Amino acid sequence: MTDTPADTENAAQIRRTTLYLTLAQVPAGKVVTYGQLAEMAGLGRAARWVGRTLSQLPNDTKLPWHRVLGAGGRISLPVGSSSGDEQRARLRMEGVSVLNNRVDIQRHGWRPVEHSG
């Protein structure tokens, strides 16, 4: 049995929705990496897909895209780009320190409480 284009699009929409719901939970003043966000959303090792998907968000999105960073806390957006400047400004407004285009993940990283049982 093969997937129809509608099945494929539905699966893609479910992945995006799951990603967006997970991203919406990242609190102000905290950050996650693309890889962590993918893992938290149950999408496995999909860091690049997460980055590509977030780059396609509409300009007026309410999702906290600025709280997602590259590996090791690196800001992926170029210095001097409008989106990169916006990301740095938003993070600083939330109390996140940005130094040498990086954020201290140990200090600002989000670790959602995991419930067992």
N, CA, C and O atoms as a printed pandas DataFrame, in Angstrom:
     atom_number atom_name residue_name chain_id  residue_number  x_coord  y_coord  z_coord
0              1         N          MET        A               1    0.845   -1.180    0.000
1              2        CA          MET        A               1    0.000    0.000    0.000
2              3         C          MET        A               1    0.893    1.246    0.000
3              4         O          MET        A               1    1.797    1.362    0.827
4              5         N          THR        A               2    0.644    2.160   -0.909
5              6        CA          THR        A               2    1.459    3.371   -0.988
6              7         C          THR        A               2    0.682    4.570   -0.475
7              8         O          THR        A               2   -0.546    4.616   -0.542
8              9         N          ASP        A               3    1.423    5.533    0.036
9             10        CA          ASP        A               3    0.804    6.762    0.525
10            11         C          ASP        A               3    0.387    7.635   -0.651
11            12         O          ASP        A               3    1.107    7.745   -1.643
12            13         N          THR        A               4   -0.755    8.238   -0.531
13            14        CA          THR        A               4   -1.203    9.197   -1.535
14            15         C          THR        A               4   -0.595   10.562   -1.191
15            16         O          THR        A               4   -0.131   10.756   -0.067
16            17         N          PRO        A               5   -0.587   11.503   -2.129
17            18        CA          PRO        A               5   -0.092   12.846   -1.791
18            19         C          PRO        A               5   -0.830   13.457   -0.600
19            20         O          PRO        A               5   -0.234   14.179    0.198
20            21         N          ALA        A               6   -2.128   13.165   -0.482
21            22        CA          ALA        A               6   -2.905   13.695    0.650
22            23         C          ALA        A               6   -2.393   13.112    1.963
23            24         O          ALA        A               6   -2.308   13.828    2.961
24            25         N          ASP        A               7   -2.049   11.816    1.982
25            26        CA          ASP        A               7   -1.510   11.184    3.190
26            27         C          ASP        A               7   -0.178   11.832    3.577
27            28         O          ASP        A               7    0.073   12.119    4.747
28            29         N          THR        A               8    0.664   12.056    2.573
29            30        CA          THR        A               8    1.969   12.655    2.814
30            31         C          THR        A               8    1.815   14.062    3.353
31            32         O          THR        A               8    2.506   14.436    4.301
32            33         N          GLU        A               9    0.923   14.850    2.770
33            34        CA          GLU        A               9    0.699   16.231    3.237
34            35         C          GLU        A               9    0.119   16.226    4.647
35            36         O          GLU        A               9    0.493   17.064    5.468
36            37         N          ASN        A              10   -0.783   15.299    4.939
37            38        CA          ASN        A              10   -1.367   15.204    6.274
38            39         C          ASN        A              10   -0.283   14.873    7.302
39            40         O          ASN        A              10   -0.253   15.461    8.383
40            41         N          ALA        A              11    0.604   13.938    6.968
41            42        CA          ALA        A              11    1.691   13.579    7.879
42            43         C          ALA        A              11    2.613   14.775    8.108
43            44         O          ALA        A              11    3.062   15.003    9.232
44            45         N          ALA        A              12    2.897   15.534    7.062
45            46        CA          ALA        A              12    3.753   16.710    7.186
46            47         C          ALA        A              12    3.090   17.766    8.068
47            48         O          ALA        A              12    3.755   18.417    8.874
48            49         N          GLN        A              13    1.785   17.931    7.911
49            50        CA          GLN        A              13    1.061   18.916    8.722
50            51         C          GLN        A              13    1.058   18.502   10.197
51            52         O          GLN        A              13    1.177   19.349   11.082
52            53         N          ILE        A              14    0.925   17.217   10.453
53            54        CA          ILE        A              14    0.961   16.709   11.829
54            55         C          ILE        A              14    2.337   16.981   12.447
55            56         O          ILE        A              14    2.423   17.395   13.603
56            57         N          ARG        A              15    3.413   16.752   11.683
57            58        CA          ARG        A              15    4.780   17.024   12.170
58            59         C          ARG        A              15    4.938   18.508   12.494
59            60         O          ARG        A              15    5.471   18.863   13.545
60            61         N          ARG        A              16    4.475   19.373   11.592
61            62        CA          ARG        A              16    4.601   20.820   11.821
62            63         C          ARG        A              16    3.809   21.235   13.060
63            64         O          ARG        A              16    4.304   22.001   13.888
64            65         N          THR        A              17    2.594   20.734   13.187
65            66        CA          THR        A              17    1.756   21.081   14.330
66            67         C          THR        A              17    2.408   20.642   15.636
67            68         O          THR        A              17    2.407   21.387   16.616
68            69         N          THR        A              18    2.957   19.446   15.648
69            70        CA          THR        A              18    3.647   18.933   16.832
70            71         C          THR        A              18    4.833   19.825   17.179
71            72         O          THR        A              18    5.062   20.142   18.346
72            73         N          LEU        A              19    5.579   20.223   16.163
73            74        CA          LEU        A              19    6.711   21.117   16.369
74            75         C          LEU        A              19    6.245   22.446   16.962
75            76         O          LEU        A              19    6.824   22.928   17.936
76            77         N          TYR        A              20    5.204   23.036   16.380
77            78        CA          TYR        A              20    4.710   24.335   16.840
78            79         C          TYR        A              20    4.188   24.268   18.275
79            80         O          TYR        A              20    4.419   25.185   19.063
80            81         N          LEU        A              21    3.488   23.193   18.612
81            82        CA          LEU        A              21    2.964   23.041   19.977
82            83         C          LEU        A              21    4.098   22.926   20.988
83            84         O          LEU        A              21    4.011   23.462   22.093
84            85         N          THR        A              22    5.157   22.229   20.606
85            86        CA          THR        A              22    6.313   22.081   21.495
86            87         C          THR        A              22    7.038   23.414   21.637
87            88         O          THR        A              22    7.394   23.807   22.748
88            89         N          LEU        A              23    7.260   24.111   20.528
89            90        CA          LEU        A              23    7.931   25.405   20.560
90            91         C          LEU        A              23    7.160   26.404   21.418
91            92         O          LEU        A              23    7.764   27.196   22.142
92            93         N          ALA        A              24    5.844   26.371   21.342
93            94        CA          ALA        A              24    5.008   27.314   22.101
94            95         C          ALA        A              24    5.202   27.164   23.610
95            96         O          ALA        A              24    4.876   28.080   24.365
96            97         N          GLN        A              25    5.725   26.025   24.060
97            98        CA          GLN        A              25    5.916   25.780   25.492
98            99         C          GLN        A              25    7.229   26.341   26.036
99           100         O          GLN        A              25    7.400   26.433   27.252
100          101         N          VAL        A              26    8.160   26.716   25.154
101          102        CA          VAL        A              26    9.453   27.225   25.612
102          103         C          VAL        A              26    9.217   28.588   26.260
103          104         O          VAL        A              26    8.781   29.525   25.590
104          105         N          PRO        A              27    9.503   28.705   27.558
105          106        CA          PRO        A              27    9.182   29.952   28.269
106          107         C          PRO        A              27   10.145   31.092   27.940
107          108         O          PRO        A              27   11.273   30.870   27.498
108          109         N          ALA        A              28    9.676   32.299   28.167
109          110        CA          ALA        A              28   10.514   33.490   27.996
110          111         C          ALA        A              28   11.761   33.362   28.851
111          112         O          ALA        A              28   11.699   32.887   29.985
112          113         N          GLY        A              29   12.896   33.787   28.305
113          114        CA          GLY        A              29   14.147   33.738   29.040
114          115         C          GLY        A              29   14.850   32.396   28.966
115          116         O          GLY        A              29   15.909   32.215   29.568
116          117         N          LYS        A              30   14.266   31.443   28.228
117          118        CA          LYS        A              30   14.867   30.117   28.061
118          119         C          LYS        A              30   15.070   29.849   26.579
119          120         O          LYS        A              30   14.383   30.426   25.737
120          121         N          VAL        A              31   16.008   28.977   26.266
121          122        CA          VAL        A              31   16.301   28.627   24.880
122          123         C          VAL        A              31   16.446   27.114   24.742
123          124         O          VAL        A              31   16.689   26.402   25.716
124          125         N          VAL        A              32   16.289   26.645   23.504
125          126        CA          VAL        A              32   16.543   25.248   23.146
126          127         C          VAL        A              32   17.303   25.250   21.820
127          128         O          VAL        A              32   17.285   26.237   21.085
128          129         N          THR        A              33   17.959   24.150   21.530
129          130        CA          THR        A              33   18.603   24.028   20.222
130          131         C          THR        A              33   17.604   23.388   19.253
131          132         O          THR        A              33   16.595   22.815   19.664
132          133         N          TYR        A              34   17.912   23.501   17.964
133          134        CA          TYR        A              34   17.061   22.872   16.952
134          135         C          TYR        A              34   16.923   21.375   17.232
135          136         O          TYR        A              34   15.834   20.811   17.126
136          137         N          GLY        A              35   18.042   20.740   17.590
137          138        CA          GLY        A              35   18.022   19.305   17.865
138          139         C          GLY        A              35   17.201   18.953   19.095
139          140         O          GLY        A              35   16.460   17.970   19.093
140          141         N          GLN        A              36   17.334   19.753   20.144
141          142        CA          GLN        A              36   16.550   19.506   21.362
142          143         C          GLN        A              36   15.062   19.659   21.072
143          144         O          GLN        A              36   14.247   18.857   21.530
144          145         N          LEU        A              37   14.713   20.688   20.311
145          146        CA          LEU        A              37   13.307   20.916   19.995
146          147         C          LEU        A              37   12.739   19.743   19.205
147          148         O          LEU        A              37   11.625   19.291   19.471
148          149         N          ALA        A              38   13.504   19.253   18.236
149          150        CA          ALA        A              38   13.058   18.093   17.452
150          151         C          ALA        A              38   12.830   16.892   18.365
151          152         O          ALA        A              38   11.818   16.200   18.253
152          153         N          GLU        A              39   13.772   16.654   19.260
153          154        CA          GLU        A              39   13.672   15.517   20.180
154          155         C          GLU        A              39   12.477   15.661   21.116
155          156         O          GLU        A              39   11.731   14.705   21.325
156          157         N          MET        A              40   12.294   16.868   21.685
157          158        CA          MET        A              40   11.167   17.102   22.591
158          159         C          MET        A              40    9.822   16.910   21.892
159          160         O          MET        A              40    8.844   16.493   22.511
160          161         N          ALA        A              41    9.788   17.218   20.600
161          162        CA          ALA        A              41    8.548   17.088   19.832
162          163         C          ALA        A              41    8.338   15.662   19.329
163          164         O          ALA        A              41    7.348   15.372   18.657
164          165         N          GLY        A              42    9.273   14.777   19.658
165          166        CA          GLY        A              42    9.144   13.385   19.226
166          167         C          GLY        A              42    9.475   13.188   17.754
167          168         O          GLY        A              42    8.983   12.255   17.120
168          169         N          LEU        A              43   10.308   14.067   17.214
169          170        CA          LEU        A              43   10.639   14.009   15.791
170          171         C          LEU        A              43   12.031   13.449   15.538
171          172         O          LEU        A              43   12.537   13.506   14.418
172          173         N          GLY        A              44   12.646   12.909   16.583
173          174        CA          GLY        A              44   13.960   12.296   16.410
174          175         C          GLY        A              44   15.048   13.312   16.114
175          176         O          GLY        A              44   15.067   14.414   16.663
176          177         N          ARG        A              45   15.946   12.913   15.236
177          178        CA          ARG        A              45   17.107   13.749   14.915
178          179         C          ARG        A              45   16.799   14.598   13.679
179          180         O          ARG        A              45   17.368   14.391   12.607
180          181         N          ALA        A              46   15.910   15.531   13.848
181          182        CA          ALA        A              46   15.425   16.328   12.717
182          183         C          ALA        A              46   15.778   17.805   12.865
183          184         O          ALA        A              46   14.977   18.672   12.514
184          185         N          ALA        A              47   16.969   18.097   13.381
185          186        CA          ALA        A              47   17.357   19.491   13.641
186          187         C          ALA        A              47   17.286   20.345   12.382
187          188         O          ALA        A              47   16.777   21.465   12.422
188          189         N          ARG        A              48   17.787   19.832   11.274
189          190        CA          ARG        A              48   17.769   20.626   10.037
190          191         C          ARG        A              48   16.350   20.866    9.555
191          192         O          ARG        A              48   16.031   21.952    9.070
192          193         N          TRP        A              49   15.502   19.864    9.685
193          194        CA          TRP        A              49   14.091   20.034    9.290
194          195         C          TRP        A              49   13.439   21.107   10.158
195          196         O          TRP        A              49   12.675   21.935    9.661
196          197         N          VAL        A              50   13.745   21.091   11.466
197          198        CA          VAL        A              50   13.192   22.100   12.372
198          199         C          VAL        A              50   13.626   23.491   11.913
199          200         O          VAL        A              50   12.797   24.397   11.823
200          201         N          GLY        A              51   14.905   23.669   11.626
201          202        CA          GLY        A              51   15.404   24.961   11.179
202          203         C          GLY        A              51   14.733   25.423    9.898
203          204         O          GLY        A              51   14.344   26.584    9.777
204          205         N          ARG        A              52   14.601   24.522    8.954
205          206        CA          ARG        A              52   13.962   24.858    7.673
206          207         C          ARG        A              52   12.499   25.227    7.892
207          208         O          ARG        A              52   12.006   26.190    7.304
208          209         N          THR        A              53   11.810   24.470    8.730
209          210        CA          THR        A              53   10.394   24.719    8.997
210          211         C          THR        A              53   10.199   26.066    9.698
211          212         O          THR        A              53    9.292   26.823    9.352
212          213         N          LEU        A              54   11.042   26.357   10.670
213          214        CA          LEU        A              54   10.920   27.639   11.376
214          215         C          LEU        A              54   11.246   28.818   10.461
215          216         O          LEU        A              54   10.704   29.909   10.637
216          217         N          SER        A              55   12.128   28.602    9.489
217          218        CA          SER        A              55   12.472   29.694    8.566
218          219         C          SER        A              55   11.300   30.054    7.656
219          220         O          SER        A              55   11.300   31.110    7.024
220          221         N          GLN        A              56   10.308   29.179    7.594
221          222        CA          GLN        A              56    9.144   29.409    6.736
222          223         C          GLN        A              56    7.942   29.974    7.503
223          224         O          GLN        A              56    6.864   30.132    6.929
224          225         N          LEU        A              57    8.118   30.275    8.784
225          226        CA          LEU        A              57    7.021   30.853    9.563
226          227         C          LEU        A              57    6.657   32.219    8.995
227          228         O          LEU        A              57    7.526   32.937    8.500
228          229         N          PRO        A              58    5.380   32.583    9.064
229          230        CA          PRO        A              58    5.010   33.935    8.613
230          231         C          PRO        A              58    5.623   34.998    9.512
231          232         O          PRO        A              58    5.897   34.741   10.684
232          233         N          ASN        A              59    5.838   36.185    8.970
233          234        CA          ASN        A              59    6.474   37.278    9.724
234          235         C          ASN        A              59    5.713   37.654   10.981
235          236         O          ASN        A              59    6.313   38.107   11.956
236          237         N          ASP        A              60    4.400   37.472   10.974
237          238        CA          ASP        A              60    3.584   37.894   12.124
238          239         C          ASP        A              60    3.303   36.745   13.099
239          240         O          ASP        A              60    2.384   36.839   13.914
240          241         N          THR        A              61    4.079   35.674   13.022
241          242        CA          THR        A              61    3.858   34.527   13.911
242          243         C          THR        A              61    4.005   34.937   15.378
243          244         O          THR        A              61    4.814   35.801   15.718
244          245         N          LYS        A              62    3.223   34.311   16.221
245          246        CA          LYS        A              62    3.315   34.530   17.667
246          247         C          LYS        A              62    4.223   33.482   18.319
247          248         O          LYS        A              62    4.499   33.563   19.516
248          249         N          LEU        A              63    4.686   32.507   17.546
249          250        CA          LEU        A              63    5.560   31.470   18.098
250          251         C          LEU        A              63    6.921   32.067   18.461
251          252         O          LEU        A              63    7.422   32.941   17.753
252          253         N          PRO        A              64    7.519   31.603   19.556
253          254        CA          PRO        A              64    8.797   32.157   20.009
254          255         C          PRO        A              64    9.999   31.560   19.267
255          256         O          PRO        A              64   10.874   30.957   19.888
256          257         N          TRP        A              65   10.039   31.725   17.953
257          258        CA          TRP        A              65   11.109   31.181   17.116
258          259         C          TRP        A              65   12.492   31.649   17.566
259          260         O          TRP        A              65   13.489   30.956   17.367
260          261         N          HIS        A              66   12.535   32.824   18.169
261          262        CA          HIS        A              66   13.812   33.409   18.569
262          263         C          HIS        A              66   14.475   32.636   19.712
263          264         O          HIS        A              66   15.650   32.858   20.005
264          265         N          ARG        A              67   13.748   31.749   20.347
265          266        CA          ARG        A              67   14.299   30.979   21.469
266          267         C          ARG        A              67   14.969   29.682   21.003
267          268         O          ARG        A              67   15.385   28.870   21.829
268          269         N          VAL        A              68   15.074   29.485   19.695
269          270        CA          VAL        A              68   15.675   28.270   19.145
270          271         C          VAL        A              68   17.038   28.625   18.545
271          272         O          VAL        A              68   17.158   29.546   17.736
272          273         N          LEU        A              69   18.061   27.872   18.961
273          274        CA          LEU        A              69   19.441   28.161   18.590
274          275         C          LEU        A              69   20.102   26.963   17.955
275          276         O          LEU        A              69   19.602   25.841   18.034
276          277         N          GLY        A              70   21.227   27.212   17.326
277          278        CA          GLY        A              70   22.037   26.129   16.789
278          279         C          GLY        A              70   22.740   25.384   17.907
279          280         O          GLY        A              70   22.659   25.755   19.077
280          281         N          ALA        A              71   23.428   24.331   17.519
281          282        CA          ALA        A              71   24.142   23.493   18.490
282          283         C          ALA        A              71   25.096   24.337   19.322
283          284         O          ALA        A              71   25.750   25.245   18.810
284          285         N          GLY        A              72   25.165   24.028   20.604
285          286        CA          GLY        A              72   26.075   24.720   21.499
286          287         C          GLY        A              72   25.651   26.141   21.841
287          288         O          GLY        A              72   26.429   26.902   22.416
288          289         N          GLY        A              73   24.412   26.504   21.490
289          290        CA          GLY        A              73   23.913   27.834   21.818
290          291         C          GLY        A              73   24.242   28.894   20.789
291          292         O          GLY        A              73   24.080   30.087   21.043
292          293         N          ARG        A              74   24.707   28.456   19.616
293          294        CA          ARG        A              74   25.083   29.395   18.560
294          295         C          ARG        A              74   23.849   29.978   17.887
295          296         O          ARG        A              74   22.911   29.250   17.564
296          297         N          ILE        A              75   23.847   31.290   17.676
297          298        CA          ILE        A              75   22.775   31.930   16.917
298          299         C          ILE        A              75   23.070   31.694   15.447
299          300         O          ILE        A              75   24.119   32.100   14.946
300          301         N          SER        A              76   22.154   31.042   14.759
301          302        CA          SER        A              76   22.377   30.621   13.380
302          303         C          SER        A              76   22.204   31.747   12.376
303          304         O          SER        A              76   22.812   31.730   11.306
304          305         N          LEU        A              77   21.375   32.726   12.719
305          306        CA          LEU        A              77   21.098   33.811   11.783
306          307         C          LEU        A              77   22.281   34.773   11.734
307          308         O          LEU        A              77   22.876   35.074   12.769
308          309         N          PRO        A              78   22.625   35.254   10.550
309          310        CA          PRO        A              78   23.819   36.092   10.412
310          311         C          PRO        A              78   23.730   37.427   11.157
311          312         O          PRO        A              78   22.670   38.047   11.231
312          313         N          VAL        A              79   24.867   37.846   11.702
313          314        CA          VAL        A              79   24.979   39.168   12.303
314          315         C          VAL        A              79   24.721   40.183   11.195
315          316         O          VAL        A              79   25.245   40.061   10.088
316          317         N          GLY        A              80   23.907   41.185   11.512
317          318        CA          GLY        A              80   23.612   42.211   10.521
318          319         C          GLY        A              80   22.370   41.941    9.695
319          320         O          GLY        A              80   21.883   42.835    9.003
320          321         N          SER        A              81   21.839   40.701    9.757
321          322        CA          SER        A              81   20.582   40.407    9.049
322          323         C          SER        A              81   19.426   40.892    9.922
323          324         O          SER        A              81   19.534   40.901   11.148
324          325         N          SER        A              82   18.327   41.293    9.297
325          326        CA          SER        A              82   17.208   41.814   10.094
326          327         C          SER        A              82   16.660   40.743   11.033
327          328         O          SER        A              82   16.331   41.045   12.180
328          329         N          SER        A              83   16.555   39.498   10.569
329          330        CA          SER        A              83   16.033   38.442   11.445
330          331         C          SER        A              83   17.026   38.102   12.551
331          332         O          SER        A              83   16.620   37.822   13.679
332          333         N          GLY        A              84   18.325   38.123   12.242
333          334        CA          GLY        A              84   19.335   37.869   13.266
334          335         C          GLY        A              84   19.346   38.955   14.322
335          336         O          GLY        A              84   19.437   38.674   15.517
336          337         N          ASP        A              85   19.251   40.213   13.869
337          338        CA          ASP        A              85   19.209   41.330   14.816
338          339         C          ASP        A              85   17.953   41.254   15.680
339          340         O          ASP        A              85   17.995   41.541   16.876
340          341         N          GLU        A              86   16.835   40.864   15.065
341          342        CA          GLU        A              86   15.587   40.735   15.822
342          343         C          GLU        A              86   15.707   39.628   16.862
343          344         O          GLU        A              86   15.261   39.793   17.997
344          345         N          GLN        A              87   16.307   38.499   16.481
345          346        CA          GLN        A              87   16.472   37.396   17.425
346          347         C          GLN        A              87   17.312   37.832   18.627
347          348         O          GLN        A              87   16.938   37.581   19.773
348          349         N          ARG        A              88   18.431   38.475   18.367
349          350        CA          ARG        A              88   19.296   38.928   19.461
350          351         C          ARG        A              88   18.560   39.919   20.366
351          352         O          ARG        A              88   18.652   39.830   21.590
352          353         N          ALA        A              89   17.832   40.860   19.766
353          354        CA          ALA        A              89   17.100   41.861   20.553
354          355         C          ALA        A              89   16.015   41.203   21.400
355          356         O          ALA        A              89   15.855   41.542   22.572
356          357         N          ARG        A              90   15.271   40.267   20.817
357          358        CA          ARG        A              90   14.206   39.594   21.575
358          359         C          ARG        A              90   14.788   38.799   22.742
359          360         O          ARG        A              90   14.251   38.831   23.849
360          361         N          LEU        A              91   15.881   38.091   22.492
361          362        CA          LEU        A              91   16.503   37.311   23.565
362          363         C          LEU        A              91   16.976   38.237   24.684
363          364         O          LEU        A              91   16.753   37.953   25.861
364          365         N          ARG        A              92   17.617   39.325   24.325
365          366        CA          ARG        A              92   18.106   40.267   25.351
366          367         C          ARG        A              92   16.949   40.868   26.142
367          368         O          ARG        A              92   17.066   41.066   27.351
368          369         N          MET        A              93   15.836   41.161   25.474
369          370        CA          MET        A              93   14.663   41.711   26.187
370          371         C          MET        A              93   14.122   40.713   27.202
371          372         O          MET        A              93   13.503   41.107   28.191
372          373         N          GLU        A              94   14.351   39.432   26.965
373          374        CA          GLU        A              94   13.891   38.389   27.890
374          375         C          GLU        A              94   14.946   38.061   28.948
375          376         O          GLU        A              94   14.758   37.147   29.750
376          377         N          GLY        A              95   16.046   38.801   28.951
377          378        CA          GLY        A              95   17.074   38.575   29.964
378          379         C          GLY        A              95   18.109   37.538   29.590
379          380         O          GLY        A              95   18.896   37.116   30.438
380          381         N          VAL        A              96   18.123   37.119   28.338
381          382        CA          VAL        A              96   19.100   36.132   27.878
382          383         C          VAL        A              96   20.335   36.883   27.393
383          384         O          VAL        A              96   20.238   37.759   26.534
384          385         N          SER        A              97   21.498   36.538   27.947
385          386        CA          SER        A              97   22.717   37.220   27.522
386          387         C          SER        A              97   23.282   36.548   26.272
387          388         O          SER        A              97   23.408   35.326   26.203
388          389         N          VAL        A              98   23.614   37.379   25.293
389          390        CA          VAL        A              98   24.200   36.921   24.034
390          391         C          VAL        A              98   25.611   37.481   23.982
391          392         O          VAL        A              98   25.802   38.697   24.015
392          393         N          LEU        A              99   26.603   36.597   23.901
393          394        CA          LEU        A              99   27.997   37.010   23.872
394          395         C          LEU        A              99   28.702   36.268   22.742
395          396         O          LEU        A              99   28.654   35.040   22.673
396          397         N          ASN        A             100   29.352   37.011   21.865
397          398        CA          ASN        A             100   30.039   36.408   20.714
398          399         C          ASN        A             100   29.100   35.514   19.894
399          400         O          ASN        A             100   29.481   34.435   19.440
400          401         N          ASN        A             101   27.876   35.990   19.719
401          402        CA          ASN        A             101   26.871   35.297   18.914
402          403         C          ASN        A             101   26.453   33.948   19.508
403          404         O          ASN        A             101   25.979   33.067   18.790
404          405         N          ARG        A             102   26.630   33.797   20.810
405          406        CA          ARG        A             102   26.255   32.568   21.502
406          407         C          ARG        A             102   25.473   32.880   22.768
407          408         O          ARG        A             102   25.570   33.961   23.349
408          409         N          VAL        A             103   24.691   31.879   23.168
409          410        CA          VAL        A             103   23.948   31.932   24.428
410          411         C          VAL        A             103   24.463   30.791   25.294
411          412         O          VAL        A             103   24.684   29.687   24.796
412          413         N          ASP        A             104   24.655   31.042   26.570
413          414        CA          ASP        A             104   25.103   30.005   27.508
414          415         C          ASP        A             104   23.937   29.042   27.759
415          416         O          ASP        A             104   23.000   29.359   28.492
416          417         N          ILE        A             105   24.015   27.874   27.143
417          418        CA          ILE        A             105   22.946   26.870   27.252
418          419         C          ILE        A             105   22.812   26.378   28.691
419          420         O          ILE        A             105   21.702   26.103   29.149
420          421         N          GLN        A             106   23.932   26.263   29.410
421          422        CA          GLN        A             106   23.856   25.803   30.807
422          423         C          GLN        A             106   23.025   26.768   31.639
423          424         O          GLN        A             106   22.275   26.348   32.521
424          425         N          ARG        A             107   23.154   28.039   31.363
425          426        CA          ARG        A             107   22.457   29.062   32.138
426          427         C          ARG        A             107   21.027   29.280   31.662
427          428         O          ARG        A             107   20.113   29.400   32.478
428          429         N          HIS        A             108   20.825   29.332   30.339
429          430        CA          HIS        A             108   19.532   29.720   29.778
430          431         C          HIS        A             108   18.756   28.568   29.131
431          432         O          HIS        A             108   17.632   28.759   28.665
432          433         N          GLY        A             109   19.349   27.386   29.105
433          434        CA          GLY        A             109   18.680   26.264   28.444
434          435         C          GLY        A             109   17.417   25.829   29.167
435          436         O          GLY        A             109   17.362   25.806   30.397
436          437         N          TRP        A             110   16.411   25.487   28.389
437          438        CA          TRP        A             110   15.135   25.042   28.959
438          439         C          TRP        A             110   15.176   23.547   29.172
439          440         O          TRP        A             110   15.491   22.786   28.256
440          441         N          ARG        A             111   14.860   23.130   30.371
441          442        CA          ARG        A             111   14.765   21.708   30.708
442          443         C          ARG        A             111   13.381   21.450   31.265
443          444         O          ARG        A             111   13.152   21.613   32.464
444          445         N          PRO        A             112   12.447   21.043   30.398
445          446        CA          PRO        A             112   11.096   20.794   30.912
446          447         C          PRO        A             112   11.125   19.680   31.943
447          448         O          PRO        A             112   11.883   18.717   31.822
448          449         N          VAL        A             113   10.303   19.827   32.939
449          450        CA          VAL        A             113   10.214   18.809   33.993
450          451         C          VAL        A             113    9.583   17.557   33.411
451          452         O          VAL        A             113    8.500   17.599   32.827
452          453         N          GLU        A             114   10.279   16.449   33.580
453          454        CA          GLU        A             114    9.725   15.181   33.091
454          455         C          GLU        A             114    9.056   14.471   34.249
455          456         O          GLU        A             114    9.623   14.327   35.333
456          457         N          HIS        A             115    7.838   14.032   33.992
457          458        CA          HIS        A             115    7.080   13.314   35.019
458          459         C          HIS        A             115    7.212   11.828   34.762
459          460         O          HIS        A             115    7.073   11.366   33.630
460          461         N          SER        A             116    7.479   11.093   35.809
461          462        CA          SER        A             116    7.581    9.640   35.631
462          463         C          SER        A             116    6.331    8.993   36.195
463          464         O          SER        A             116    5.678    9.493   37.110
464          465         N          GLY        A             117    6.042    7.860   35.599
465          466        CA          GLY        A             117    5.044    7.110   36.204
466          467         C          GLY        A             117    3.739    6.906   35.765
467          468         O          GLY        A             117    2.969    6.206   36.423
